[in-house]
């Protein structure tokens, strides 16, 4: 069974070392700056900037539009943007830096764990121009060069929304998942898999922990998440950044999916597609905030109808019913922490950019110190918030060819089928990234027991993905019980 790892890497990652000192509330760090787009577009023998990419700067993603929204009023900042970096951006103006991660420098040989011919991830930071060559990323207390207070041309608070559209340019063919540090209200992807791919996101900045040891920034950004050895952050920043994954070794099922979190170093999601779909995901963060108060974070995921169809085998019409959310998603915390009640909010392409669901888990707290971190033996650390999502009635499906037909055998334990009529609906899925499904066969299941085994003969084309969905009669309607996806 193949695993697909959808992982989030914090934009400002650093090496891991000893426990951070326990300090009182420290606010933002004295220097919250990073290279701006002009710097990232300049060749550097010590860093793999965009000139190291085949095609150079003209081949990288770029911002086509950026607006800042305060109290419902949208202020355009960038319109009709191009790949070339903006020049002479005045200090205090909102700007964006797009950076390549793990790109090979000139003369480096691509190798797993060393560097890549094209970046395997891309960081997008919304900030403000500090001065020539530097972008500020902390909106808590903006500072210019020489650490002097700076007044922004457009005010930014925790309630501000950034509306940003990216042209992914030559790198749009391989986009998989996206992660955002912030609160997302709109998400749209278009033309993925082509050079014309674009994405649009509307996001509020969120607090993000920082641990400084001397002048060096460290944190917990392992993939997948592991125990965090930093029990308390030293600073926090109000930041809006996004990470795009271009890792083509991952499964395509969650292409275009968005995950977001706040008050955390990073979050990651592990999926096991195929028989008995299962999800597990976690959040890595300090146990307490810099002022000593317990840390609480929030994680959300935008799951499109296409992702739900291709992972769980539930068509959009069925996934929009409470029977699906109740039966397919059983959220279990697997560490010693706690969380609030998850919420499901329906999103539509017209209003929020995506036909699908916003799943939000609030008030995530973290387990107390554990005996080992997975990074250093016998180290004090914080257990990550780890969740598992299992179908309450997990189904397995196998297939074999029989002439021109395909025989699907569905096996599932379902109490509903011992009490009421059940049926299996077989549908063909148009593609791994599409939400179109066509019913090809419906078969009655004999009511016998909680253990259901049904074999259905259905027509299918070459390399056609099929979903087998078990349904039961409830109040005169056929409703969801379980489902599984079968690939050739």
Secondary structure, DSSP 4 states (H G I P E B T S, - for coil): ---EEEE---TT-----SPPP--S---S-S--EEE-HHHHTS-BTTB--GGGSTTGGGGS-EEEEEEEEETTEEEEEEES--SSPP-SPPTT-EEEEEEEESBPPTTPPPBTTTBBSS-SEEEEEEEEEEETTEEE---SS-B-GGG-B---SS---TT-EEEEEEE-GGGGGG---EEEESEEEEEEEESTTSTT-EEEEEEE-EEEEEEEETTEEE----SS---BS--B-SEEEEEEEEEEE--TTS-GGGTT-EEEEESSSEEEEEEE-SSS-EEEEEEE--SB-TTSPBP-EEEEEEEEHHHHHHHH---HHHHTSHHHHHHH-EEEE-SS------EEEEE-HHHHSSSEEEEEEEEE--EEEES--SSSTT--EEE-EEEEEE-TT-EEEEEEEETTEEEEEEEEE-GGGGTS-EEEEEEEES-TT---EEEEEEEEE----SEEEEEEEEE--TT-EEEEEEEEEETTEEEEEEEEEE--
